[in-house]
Amino acid sequence: MTDTVTESANMLLIAGLVVYGMTLFADYSARGRWAKNVTSLLASLGILSLALALALTPANSDVLIRLSRTEASKVLLGMSSFLLLLSIGAFGLITYTRPFRLRHERKIDQALNRDLPKIP
């Protein structure tokens, strides 16, 4: 019974996220800025599929099996978490300092325009 409820809730959540993603994509494509990002997305997906194709050779699969028996996954997980936390911090820093930069640019514009004569 609880498995059915859990699976139904997960399916509803996934369907909701897909619908929300489609609406975001529709809004984004309506503004016309999507072409550059779509090409980057397709290129990155192509590179990832190339990497997957190269990783799934018989010789590489033996190495992956030996590697999976070590603690490498924990190290990679820790490194991934650290990099994600750094990116969150960088985003916060950029978001926090942007208003100060805009205020500084406005002051510079006012100082430059103050010396110009007022022409009606």
C-alpha positions as CSV (number, residue, x, y, z in Angstrom):
1,M,0.0,0.0,0.0
2,T,2.7,2.5,1.0
3,D,4.8,1.5,-2.1
4,T,1.9,2.4,-4.3
5,V,1.4,5.8,-2.6
6,T,5.1,6.5,-2.8
7,E,5.4,5.5,-6.5
8,S,2.3,7.6,-7.3
9,A,3.7,10.6,-5.4
10,N,7.0,10.2,-7.3
11,M,5.2,10.0,-10.6
12,L,3.1,13.1,-9.9
13,L,6.3,14.9,-8.8
14,I,8.1,13.9,-11.9
15,A,5.2,14.9,-14.2
16,G,4.9,18.2,-12.4
17,L,8.6,18.9,-12.9
18,V,8.4,18.0,-16.6
19,V,5.4,20.3,-17.1
20,Y,7.1,23.1,-15.2
21,G,10.3,22.6,-17.2
22,M,8.3,22.7,-20.4
23,T,6.6,26.0,-19.4
24,L,10.0,27.5,-18.5
25,F,11.5,26.3,-21.8
26,A,8.5,27.7,-23.7
27,D,8.9,31.1,-21.9
28,Y,12.6,31.1,-22.5
29,S,12.3,30.2,-26.2
30,A,9.6,32.9,-26.7
31,R,12.2,35.5,-25.7
32,G,14.7,34.4,-28.4
33,R,17.7,33.9,-26.2
34,W,17.6,30.1,-26.3
35,A,19.6,29.4,-29.5
36,K,23.0,29.9,-27.9
37,N,22.2,27.8,-24.8
38,V,20.6,25.0,-26.8
39,T,23.7,24.6,-29.0
40,S,25.8,24.5,-25.8
41,L,23.5,22.0,-24.3
42,L,23.5,19.8,-27.4
43,A,27.3,20.0,-27.6
44,S,27.7,19.1,-23.9
45,L,25.3,16.2,-24.3
46,G,27.4,15.0,-27.4
47,I,30.6,15.2,-25.4
48,L,29.0,13.3,-22.5
49,S,27.8,10.6,-24.8
50,L,31.3,10.4,-26.4
51,A,32.8,10.0,-22.9
52,L,30.3,7.3,-22.0
53,A,31.0,5.5,-25.3
54,L,34.7,5.6,-24.6
55,A,34.3,4.5,-21.0
56,L,32.2,1.5,-21.9
57,T,34.9,-0.5,-23.7
58,P,35.8,-3.9,-22.3
59,A,39.2,-2.8,-21.1
60,N,37.8,0.3,-19.4
61,S,35.0,-1.8,-17.8
62,D,37.6,-4.0,-16.1
63,V,39.3,-0.8,-14.7
64,L,36.0,0.5,-13.6
65,I,35.2,-2.8,-11.8
66,R,38.6,-2.7,-10.0
67,L,38.0,1.0,-9.2
68,S,34.6,0.4,-7.8
69,R,36.0,-1.9,-5.2
70,T,38.1,1.0,-3.7
71,E,37.2,4.1,-1.8
72,A,37.3,6.2,-4.9
73,S,33.6,6.8,-5.0
74,K,33.6,8.4,-1.6
75,V,36.5,10.7,-2.6
76,L,34.7,11.7,-5.8
77,L,31.5,12.2,-3.9
78,G,33.3,14.5,-1.4
79,M,35.0,16.3,-4.2
80,S,31.7,16.8,-6.0
81,S,30.0,18.1,-2.8
82,F,32.9,20.5,-2.2
83,L,32.7,21.8,-5.8
84,L,28.9,22.2,-5.5
85,L,29.3,24.1,-2.3
86,L,31.9,26.4,-3.9
87,S,29.6,27.1,-6.8
88,I,26.8,28.0,-4.4
89,G,29.1,30.3,-2.5
90,A,30.3,31.9,-5.7
91,F,26.7,32.5,-6.9
92,G,25.9,34.0,-3.5
93,L,28.9,36.2,-3.6
94,I,28.1,37.4,-7.1
95,T,24.5,38.0,-6.2
96,Y,25.5,39.9,-3.1
97,T,28.1,42.1,-4.7
98,R,26.1,42.9,-7.9
99,P,24.0,45.7,-6.3
100,F,27.1,47.4,-5.0
101,R,28.7,47.3,-8.4
102,L,25.5,48.7,-10.0
103,R,25.4,51.5,-7.4
104,H,29.1,52.3,-8.0
105,E,28.5,52.4,-11.8
106,R,25.5,54.8,-11.2
107,K,27.8,57.1,-9.1
108,I,30.4,57.1,-11.9
109,D,27.7,58.0,-14.4
110,Q,26.4,60.8,-12.2
111,A,29.9,62.2,-11.7
112,L,30.5,62.2,-15.4
113,N,27.2,63.8,-16.3
114,R,27.5,66.4,-13.5
115,D,30.4,68.1,-15.4
116,L,28.5,68.3,-18.7
117,P,26.4,71.4,-19.4
118,K,22.6,71.1,-19.3
119,I,21.3,71.5,-22.8
120,P,17.5,71.7,-23.0
